[in-house]
Each structure stands twice: as structure tokens, then as C-alpha cells.
Amino acid sequence: MQDGHPIAYESRKLNETERRYTVQEKEMTAIIHCLRVWRHYLLGARFIVKTDNIATSYFQSQKKLSPKQARWQDFLAEFDYVLEYRPGKANVVADALSRKSELASISTVLGDLPTRIKEGLGHDPVAKELVKLAEQGKTRQFWLEDGLLYTQGRRLYVPKWEDLRKDLIRECHDTKWAGHPGQKRTRALLESSYFWPQMRDQVELYVKTCLVCQQDKVENKQPAGLLEPLPTSEHPWDSITLDFISSLPKSDGFGSIMVVIDRFSKYGTFIPCPKDCTAEEAARLFFKNVVKYWGLPKHIISDRDPRFTGRLWTELFKLLGSELHFSTSFHPQTDGQTERVNSLLECYLRHFVSANQRDWARLLDVAQFSYNLQRSEATGKSPFEIVMGQQPITPHTFHHDFGKGPSPAATQMVQSWGEHLDMARSQLAKAQKRMKKWADAKRRQREYSIGDKVLIKLLPQQFKAFRGVHKGLIRKYEGPFQIIARVGKVSYRLDLPTTLKIHPTFHVSMLKPYHPDDHDESRGYSHRAPPVVTTSFDKEVEEVLSKRVVRRRGVQPSTQYLIKWKGLPETEASWETQEDLWQFPELLHQFEATRASAK
């Protein structure tokens, strides 16, 4: 603009990338485009760029710039300009130009609105009466200008004639520039320029009956339908709810979690499952983790997962006498209790899971303990208290002396609790004595002294080396090993070789006395592989060539020897670990002696 008059217009469409720009970037894109088009007019002259975006007005002093904004500032450096903020209310010229399509649509729909209103004033009885009063000067609320009736706020009176009022409501609600607003906003658009009696009722009725609004808008109201609770269980584990948490990252071979909740005690059981857990596998895990401990439930409530609605699951529990109840379609609130526990479990795992989320399976046990430890708002007690009768011992538990407080009633209540605890402890002590009496009837006493040699019973599943061999062909005991200390009343610490990487303290039930041959000590030496070693060579060693120690992070150093095998060239020599060369102790001893003498 120059001297208040426009001298040029410019516009273009935004491309696909520019449509994703922020508002400030879109404003700057428009400025950059216009300056490139009008560069020959603006170079060497000082000019003002007016914008209704306040962030754009600070672009010249912006400190942190993106690469794109830096390029813009580099282009703008050759111009002498000032960015000036102008509020949107004062920027009516630009706003009108940017909305010319909407103005065109208004004129297309309503045609010549003043002419239609003038014509309608002669057909509306109420309008006729108001015009008459205005002409006689008997009312101050209405007046006539150019044959049109105005009221307070200089609003046009719209007569009740044909569909004039309805067309105006449609224009302020259905069009793109209006955007199907609600009742209040539609009425606000109309009331800014027009007036007629009962406008509010007509607008509410129009918006309420708009099909587009009914199809596209949600109701911001309370959910329909009163709550119909499920029947209350009478005993723990009579009725349970069941659900899956799926699509988890693989952790220790698992990819989902089966969540089982007792509806009476709120006791939760969290079972890790394979990613694609079949109905057969789900049933097996259910029996292993729930039925084995709590028995068969009378009622099982779940969603309509295909695993629960399939023939195997339904027929299995039908034969066992359990009733299956499924939630209605698209209504997970039926099994809302489990859904809530799912949320709590996910929140717990979110607290402690690692960055790669692949250790959640190892957290399930402690997560189950933590959940069952918390007091339920529904029962007023924790699931442990209802199912087990008491809270388990936790790391924060400590002994409390019950003193006298200022309130006798409170002191009496605390002492009562203490008496209940003493009674429970007494009953537990008696139970321990009974169990000890019953167990000792089938046991025998066994004690060892420091220095005695014993054999130990090793479990094959404790060692990775035994994974590739048949468990039935593994030795049941290993040793002999010497006792070096007594730990408590029934445990002993042994002197184990370094190759046996297990804890050296064993319960007396895992030990067996070793009986040596005092007349022939050689019988005490084994010619078989040492404990946990499953490697043996059918070749003979010709020479030990070299030695090295291999060190790796997180693993204990390993001693290796370069072995030249008899009958094979030196190029076929191989590095073998000291443990695997258990068949050739004399050759290793000779190599170490020769190496020591050479030094």
C-alpha cells in the first residue's frame, strides 16, 4: 500500500510441505514470497511489513534460528524494513481479502439480502406493526433506515417470510466458514448482525436436528445406562476375571501377560505367556498358576477373546463344571476390574522396566507381590489378608513396642492388636512343632565335622553345560570335597574347585559322606571328566606349544593352551581351555615346569 491505497496484490497456494508449517512459518513464507516478487520495487526504500501474528513481529530479534529461518534472515538482510504487529481486529482489509470465497458464498446463498428483507417486512404482521410504531416515533428500540428496520446494536430485523430466517441460520452453521458450531456459537454469529423474536429457540432446534453434527460429534454428557453390577462372590476364588495384556516386546521368550483376578479378595495372578498364546497353552498356564493353588472357580468372566470363546476352552470348562461369562460387544466395562488391574500393572512395569523394555517378564513376580500387598478400597483389606489371613513380611517391617498413649481407647485397641499377633505367633509355634514332629518321623539325623570329606548332589538344571546331554546319564553326586565350615545347624561350606562355579554352602540333605580306601589312595582319584565338564578328546596330545589367558568383560579369565595333536601338522594346532584338557594333566604340568625353568 502507498498513501493508504493498494497498488499491488499477490497470492499463491501453499505446497504440501508448507501446509505443515507453523503459523509463524506460514506468515514468514508469505512475506518472503512477496518480497521476491516486489524486490525491484522495495530495494533501496524503507518500508513496513504489518502482520497480525505477534510472534512474526519479533523475527528480526529472534536468537535461535532453524536452518530455514537462517536462510530467510540472510535473504531479508538486503532490505530496509520494519516488522510491525497489528491486531487482527484492526487488520480488516487483509482478513476480508483472505476470506473472499466465504463472502462469495454468502452472496450466492442469500442473494440480495437487503432487498429480500425489505420485501419480507411487508408480509410479516409483527414487522408491519413495528414499522408502524417506528414511523410514528412511539418506540425507541426500533428505527427505520433506507426502508430497513434496525434495533439496538444496529442489528437488522429479519421478518418471518419464506425461508429467510432459516437461510441465515444455515449460513451461520452449515457453511465451511462457519464449521457447524454449537447452539451458542451459531446464535452468537447471528446476534451480531440480526434480530428476530424467538431466535434462540429456532437456532437450538436447527442445530439439534443437524444430521452432520449428530453423526460427527460426541455427546459431552454422562454415559447412558445405569450400572448393573455383577453378583457378589461369597467365597474367595468362587468367581474370577481373566484378560490378556498383549503386544509386549519379547522378554525371556514371552510376549504377553495373562491377568487373573479373584473377584472376592481382589487377589491378582500375573502369568507370562508366549506372544501367540494358543487356547491350549492358555488353559495349561491357567491350571498351573491358578487351579493348582486355589482350585477350580465356579465362574470365569472374560472378554470375547477367540481363545476364550473357542471350542477347546468352552468345552474344557464345561466338562469341569465352571461357568463361562463373556462381556458384551464393545463394552470392556463388564470386565472392568481386570482392565483396571491391567492399567495398574502396566504403570508398575513402566516404573521399573529398562530402556529396551525387554526385562518386564522378570518384574512380574515382584509386581504381583506388590499388587497383592496393597489395601483394596472395596474390601478394606489387602488380597493377602483375605486369602492368607495376614500381611506378608516386607523389608520395612520392624518390631514395635506398644506404649501408653493419651487415649486409653486407642491404647487398648493397639494392645488388642498385639494380643492377636501374640496369639498368631503362638499358634504358628505350635504348628511348627507339629510339622517338625511329623517330618522328623521320616528323617534321620546327620552331622559332619570340619575336615570331613563329602559328596554333593548337583541338580543338572543348574548348569548350562548339561543342556545338551541326557539328564538320566549324568552322575548324581560329585566329589569328594572337604568341609571347611559349618553354617547354622544343618548347612556346611565346602572347598570346591574353581571350575565348579556355584555357591559353596549346602544343606545337609544334599551331602553324602565320602568313604575313602585307606589302603589304596589312588582309588580316590577319578579318571572321568571333572564336574560339569562334558568335553573329552579321542586324540593324543603330542606337545603343548604355548599358553595364553583370555579376558573378556563380565567373564572370569580363561586359561588356554595351544595344542599340537599327534599325527597332525602344526598348522592344525588348536587353542583349548585348561578345563577341557583334563585328560592330559601330566603334559600340562611338564609344560608349566619347563616354562618356569626357562624364566
Order of alpha helices (4+ residues) and beta strands (2+ residues): alpha-alpha-beta-alpha-beta-alpha-alpha-alpha-alpha-beta-beta-beta-alpha-alpha-beta-alpha-alpha-beta-beta-beta-alpha-beta-alpha-alpha-beta-alpha-alpha-alpha-alpha-beta-beta-beta-beta-beta-beta-beta-beta-alpha
